[in-house]
Amino acid sequence: MSLYRTWRPRTFADLVGQDAVVKTLTTALQTGRLAHAYLFSGPRGSGKTSAAKILARCIECVNGPTATPDNTCENCVAILEGTALDVLEIDAASNRGIDEIRALRDAVKFAPSSMRKKVYIIDEAHMLTKEGANAFLKTLEEPPEWAVFVLATTAPESLPPTILSRCQRYAFRRIAIPVMIVRMREIAGAEGITIDDGALGAIAYRADGGLRDALTMLEQVAAFASGPVDAATVDAAFGQTGRAFARALRDATLDGDAPAALRIIDEGSDAGADMTGLIRSTIAEFRHLLVARVNPELLSRDLARSEEHTSELQSRQYL
């Protein structure tokens, strides 16, 4: 089983990098103030669907509703195994039309078969068609008392305002690189993967705030390496990210050296660097310069080795 599935968070305590979301949901469960509809929005791999499944177990746990499901009772086990009749996960990308939503609307009228509530987790909710969203609106307006809806999306702005206004909204953040490194280090240790901090930082940088992507790359580079994993191994497994080329391109641009800039781009292309990624990385490098000038401590959220990189940025004569 893939690492991201093996290490999928099973409780809110395991959900890293989303402290505000965890605190609010935990308080709601402890005080009994559950809403009938939630909207989890944020970048891919930030824990939206995992949080939705945790919330479902919190609601349905035999000892619940509780903020700490035991994950061992029959209800929790059924949800974990995907066999719970009263907890349904729907992919809106493939069930997006009015007919599918009408079927959901008809099914939600019936009381739960064995659990406390009926929980509907609607993934990629922004993929609902206009007609499907309109059909879903009536159910959100007047849901039966036993229904809880959790919508997960990377593009909340694509949903109609009428749906947004009927949901409690939770914004999931990109997971900071230092947080991601700590989590990957824990998982690598448990899985017997020998990897240094430089390699973890290189993976975290590539993951762009998504822990799922980071764990997928960690698993891939572990399979690629014949021994301990370092930053060079990560580059060999995935090709250059463009970060080294981006720094060189930044310096050439600031020095006004156009031939050097073109040469760096050509070398990056030959090395397999993604050109879109190179552009993004170069823009990020200029942003880091600005942040380093204003407040170097802010870089710790964005850089894997903030002290080293901040020192390098501050040492440049143009700062």
N, C-alpha and C positions, 0 to 999 in steps of 0.2 A: 504494500500500500504506500502511496506517495507520502512524503514527509508532511505536506500541508494538511493531508487528511488524518494522518496518525496523530499530529499535534494540534488539531483543530481545538480551539478553546471549549472546555466543557462547563465552565462556570464563569461568572463575570470577573472573578479574581484572575482568571487566565487571559482575559481580553486586554492585551497590552496597548498602550498609546491612546486609549479612549476614556480617560478618567472622568471627564464631565458626563459623558453618556452613561457610564457605569454608575456613577453616584446618583444621577437622577432616576434611572430605572430601579436601582436598589431601594431608594427612598420610597418610590411609588409602590413597590411590592410590599415593603415593610408597613406602610400606612394604609394599604388597601385601596389606593387611588389609581386603579388601572383604567386606562382609556380603552375605547373600542377600536381605535385605529392609530397606527404609528407609521411614520415615514422615516426610514433610515437612509440617509443620502451621504455620498462621499465617494472618494476614488476607489478604484478596484483594489481588492486585496486588503482593505482596511478593517474588515471584520463585520460588515453589515449582516450578511446571511448567518454567520456564526452567532452574532448577538441575537438575531431573530429566533434561532433554534434554542439558544439558552433561555430566552424569555418564554418560549413555549414550554420548556421543561419546568421553569419556575412556576408557571401557571398551573400546569397539569400534575406536578409532583404529588404523590400520595400525601406527603407531609406539607403540602403547600396550600394556598399560594405562599411561596417563600423566595427570598433572594438567593438562597443557597440550595438548589436542588441536590438530592443525594446521588442522582444518576445511577441508582441501583434498584429502585422500585420498578414495578412492572410498567408503569406509565413512562418513566424516564427511559427505560431500556427500549420500549417500543418506539419512542421518538428517535432515539439514537440509531436504531436499526432501520428506521424508515417504514415501520409497519403500523404505526398508529393511525387508526381510521379517522380520528378527530383532529389530527394535525396534518394539514395538507400543504405541500410546497408546490407552487405553480410557477412555471417559467413563462412569463408574459411575452417573451420573444417568440415562442411557438404557440401560445394560447392567447392571442391578442385580439381576436375578433369578437364581434357582438354575440355570436352563437356560444362561444366558450364562456363568456361572462354571464350570459343568460343561464347557462347550466350551473354556474357557480351560485348565481342568485337564487335559483330554485333549490339547490342543495342546502344552502345556509339556513333555510326556513326550518329544517328538521333539527331537533335537539341532539346534543352529543350522544353517541352510542354508549360510551363507557367512561368518558373523562369529564372533567369539570366544565370545560369550554370547548368550542370549536375554534381552532387557530388556523388562519389562512396566511401563509407566507408567500407573498407575490414578488418574485425576483424579477429584475429588469422591468420594473413597473412602467418606466417611461416608454416602453415599446407597445403599450396598449394603443389600439387605434382610437380615433376620435369617437367612433360609434361605441367601441367597447368601453371607453372611459365614461361616456354618458350613461351607458347601461349600468356600470358599476356605481355611479354616483348615488342612485336611489338606495342601494344597499348600504352605502356609507352614511347616508342621511338618517335612515331609520333601521339600524341593524337590530336583530334579535338580541336579547340580553346575554345569550351564551356565545356570541361571536366576537372574535378579536382578529383584526386584520393588521398585518405587518407588511408594508410595502418597502422594498429595497430598490434603490436606483442610483446610478452614477450621474443622472441628468435630471434632477428634480424640476428644473426650469421647463422641461418638456411636458410636464403634467399640467392639466388644467387647474387654474386657481381654485375652482370649486372643489376639487379633490384635496388640494394642498390645505385649504382652510378647514377641512374636517379631520385632519390628522395632527397628532402631536409630532413635531418635527425634531429629529436628532441628526446633527451634522457630524459625521465621522471625519476625523482629520487624517491627513497623511501621517504615517508613523515616522517619527524623527529617526534619523540615522543612528544616533547613539542607543536609542531604545531598541531598534531593530538588531543592532550588533549584540546587545546583551541577550536578547531572546535567542538569536541564532547560536550564540556561544553555549547557552544552556542546552539547546537541542543537539548541537554537534557533540557536546560532551556525553549526553545520554545515548547517542547513536554510535559513539566510538569513532567519530570523524575528527582527525587531527588537522586543525586549521588555525592559522595565526590571525591576529587582529587586522593586519593589512588586507588579507584576503576577505575577511568578513566586511571590512569597510568597502572594498571594491564591489562586493555583491550588493551591499546595502545601497550604494550609490546607483547601481544599475536598476535596482528595484523601484526607485522613484516613489517611495512611500508605501509600497504594497508588500506586506509581509508574506503573502502567499507567493508572489513572484520571487521573493528572496529565498524562501524555502525550496521552491522548485529549482532555482539555480544552485543552491547549496547541495541538493541531492545530485544534480547533474555533474557538478564539478567534483564531487566525491567519487562518482563513478568514473570520471575522466582521469583523475589522478591515480598514480600507482603508489603514492605515499602521502606524506604531509602536504597540505595545500597552502600555498602562499599566493601573494598578489599576482606573481608571474604566471602561476598555474591558472588563475581565474582568467587572465588575459588570453592565455593560450586556448582555454576552453571556449571562450565566448568571443574572442577577437577584441581588439582595442575598443573601449567605450567611447573614445574621443576625448576623455578628460585630459590626458597628457597632450594630445594635439590641440585641445582647446586652450590650454595654458600657453602653449607655444604660440598659437594664433593670436591670443590676447596680447602677448608681449610684442609680437611682430606688428600688430595693429597700432598699439600705443607708441611704438618706436617709429611708426611711419614707414616700415620696410615692406612695401608691396610685393617684391619678388620673393621674400622669405615667406610671406603669408600664402602666396600661391603654391610655393613648394611644400609647405606644411599640409595644405589641403590635398595636394597630389599624393603625398606620402601617406596621409590618413586614408585616402581612398584605396591605395594599393595595399594597405595593411588590413583592410576589411572594416574600417570604421564606418558606422552608419552616418550618412551625411546629415540626415535630420537630427540625429543625436548629437552630431558635432556642432550644429548650429545651436541647439538647446544648451549644450555644455558651455559653448563660448559665451552665450548670453548670461548663463549662470556665473561664469567667471567674472564678468564685468559687474554683475550684481554683488558678488562677494567683495569686490574692490570697494564698492560704495558702502556696503555694510561694515567692512573693516575700518573705514574712515570714520563712520558715525559711532559704532559700538561693536568692537570685536567680539564681545561675549555673545552677541546674537548669532554668530556663525556656528556655535555649538549645535544648533538645531539642524544645520544643513550639511556640515562637513564631518566626515568620519574621523579625521584626525585634526580637530580644530586648532589645537595649539601650533602644530607644525605648519599647517596651511596659513593660519593667521599671521604667524611670524614671517612666513615667506611673502605674504601680501604686504605687510607693513614695511618690509625691507626694500620694497620697490621704490625707486626714486620719485615716481609719479604720484605717490600717495601724499 
